[in-house]
Amino acid sequence: MADAYLKWYYGYQNFWDELLFFGIIKWILDNYALDMLYVEVGDKVRMEKWMEKNFESFGFAEDKWRSLLDKIRFVENKWHKIGTHIRSFFGLSPYKKMFKFFGGGEVLTDERKCPHDGRNIPLLFGRTVRRHQFVLLWGIASPHTCRTRILYNILLRRAKNIIVRDKTSFENAHHYVPRKSKDNLILHQDFALEIIQRQESSADSKRPLGDAKYILINTNHKECTPENREKIQAFCKEYPLHQKIFFPCDMYDDAKEFKILKQDIPDLIYYNRTEHNIPRILDLFAYCDGGIWCRLHFLLPLKIYKKSFEAIPYAEKIEKMILK
């Protein structure tokens, strides 16, 4: 396999995507002999700057990471997204013949609307699916609808490999994978764990807010209901002397909710994570005393660093990755 194409959701200023980037790239290049890996992103320039910002801080120059990352090429959607989809649908993409890696959270799930439930894969990459030239990476949610079961039958039976991050996903996929292909189904830890754990043991780790005690809070538009806002206020009352730090995982969605939440918590402080690299951001989690919200990769560092947290489940992935 000379070149391959990674279809994920990188480049959208989402902490989850940014945290995963080095983990998933390293895994692919460690396990597949590639000359070049093309990674689809929303903002090529921003992503290149972000990668360099984190590269040296992780100490990757001291090992084989440099040779791996030299094989990365970012591909930006130059057209409007609809135009890009039309081009892919009619087989006009210059990357149509490349082997593909498809991933992103619950890569297959009926908890999200089309096309983010996985139906974009056969719709936009029909040639790739027909030829079994793809790998599925990450979560496979439990199917609840007939259309999702049909989708699982199409994709899981044709995938070259299926790499999942939890036992529930493994069991869901195992039901659809043909007996002769069972060895192609692999259970692997969350790709972010290596990055989180690496920082936990780093000698460069330091307290980001000095000796101040603080807790972390996150919210997004969909789950910022009156009931959940009451849960956040109740959590804050358990830490009356702590600073309350608002951590935006998604800079487009979560950041907009800060002003709403500040009405409930007047002393809430906004943490602009775009000013920091991943090691410093993870230090914020490593030295906090707790946190509350529902996003998976807000809760995962808290769980790994053994911090007190309250999860507000909104999807199956929180149940199987955080609460189990």
PyMOL commands that set and color helices and strands:
alter all, ss='L'
color gray80, all
select helices_A, chain A and resi 15-31+44-55+60-62+65-69+81-89+120-124+126-130+146-156+167-174+179-184+193-200+226-237+254-264+273-275+278-286+296-304+316-323
alter helices_A, ss='H'
color red, helices_A
select strands_A, chain A and resi 3-10+36-41+72-76+99-108+134-140+161-164+185-187+214-217+243-246+268-270+290-293+308-311
alter strands_A, ss='S'
color yellow, strands_A
deselect
rebuild
show_as cartoon
